[in-house]
Amino acid sequence: MGDWAPAGLLDSHHAERHPVAAAVLDINRVQMHLMSLEPGPRAVRRLVSKLIDIDDVNRYLLENIIAIGVRYDLGEGHELLGRRLSYVEL
């Protein structure tokens, strides 16, 4: 990694990214099941289509589906510390 990266940088990669990758796989599995034409998944789709009108549910689903809800534990500090930021003036 050259002289600019700390020695343990790659060591932290698995611990930081593996849980995120597992969550992405889980949400993809859920989406695949929801595409089924079986009665169970169809009923869940109808329920989710109603629940999505609730702001907190909508936000939760968006954060998880597009992974903007990922937060890396960087210790104490501002609530945005360790989160992906979009259009935030620094």
N, C-alpha and C positions, 0 to 999 in steps of 0.2 A: 504494500500500500504506500510505499515511499516513506519519506521521513516526516511527512506532515500528519499522518494518522497515529493515534495512540496505539500501543502494542496490543491491547485487549479489544480493539474495535470489532474484529471478526468473531471473537469469542461471544460477544453479546448478541450477535445476529440471530442465532437460533432461538434464544430465550425471548427476544423481542418480536420476531416475525412468525414463528411457528404458531402461536395462539391466533394471530391474525389470519394466517392461511387456513387454519382449522375452521375458524368462524366463516370465512368466505366459502369454503367447501360445504359447510352446514347450510348456509343460506341458499346456495345453488341447489343442494339436494331438496330443500323445501320447495323452491320454485319449480323444480322438475316434477315433484309429486303433485303440486297444485295444477299443473297442466293436464293432468289425467282427466279423462271423461267419466271416470267412476263417480258414483253418487257422493261418497265421502269427501273427496277433494273439491267437488263442485259446491257442496254445502259450505266448506271452509272458504272457498273463493267468495261466495255470496256474503258470508259473515265479514271477511276482511274488507270487502268493498264498502260495507257500512261502517266498520271501525275506522277506516282510513280518514273519514270525515272528522274524527277527533284529533285535534292538533297534536297532542302528546303521542298518540299512536302513530300518526303520520310521520312525525319527526323521528320517532324510534325506528320505524321501518326504513325510512330514507337513510338514516345514519348507518343502519346495518346492511342494507342492500348495496349501497354504493361506498361503504366503508369509510365514510367521513366521521363516524363516531369513534374511530380508533384513537386511543389515547395511550401514549407511552409514559410509564411512570418515571418521571424525572425529579421526583421529590416534591417538597413543599413549594408553594408559589401560586401564581395566578392560575385561575381555572382553565385558561387556554394553554398553559404550559404542557407540552407534549402532544398537542392536538394539531391536526392539519388545519391550516387557515386558508381561507379563500377571500380575496378582496379585503384584506385587513391592512390598513396603513400602519406600518411599524415605526 
